[in-house]
Amino acid sequence: MHIEVTAEPLDPQRAVELVRRDDAGAVVVFLGVVRDHNLGRRVLYLEYDAYPEMARRVMRELAEEAMGRWPIVDVAVLHRIGHLEVGETSLLVAVSSPHRAEAFDAAHWLVDRLKERAPIWKKEVFEGGEEWIEGELPSPR
């Protein structure tokens, strides 16, 4: 299990290497990327802040819970803090599992729970202002 809260750029290939194992037939990687718009506004950049020790603890607890719910071989949960430009990766979740369905399900669950529980906050700077944005879960599919 690999948990990080860092100001350094996130590397998807590194995350794959952290979780890939010979007994895992699937590696699923999710990248949360800063987009150029939100709520009809042009986004200039984001600022992420966190309570790093608590964020790592919550991320680890969620990863452990996911490993108990699905047959996961390994998991990496990495989150950026600080100034992020449009196109940069803010969240990286990588899950390895014997089969793809479980890897996809676990990764999806982890991303949603992180938005709910991790003490990580996002300030959106857009044309004409800035606003702290609350994490929201998407509507059920």
Secondary structure as UniProt FT lines:
FT   STRAND          2..6
FT   HELIX           12..19
FT   TURN            22..23
FT   STRAND          26..33
FT   STRAND          37..38
FT   TURN            39..40
FT   STRAND          41..50
FT   HELIX           52..69
FT   STRAND          74..80
FT   STRAND          82..85
FT   TURN            86..87
FT   STRAND          89..97
FT   HELIX           100..117
FT   STRAND          120..126
FT   TURN            127..128
FT   STRAND          129..133
//
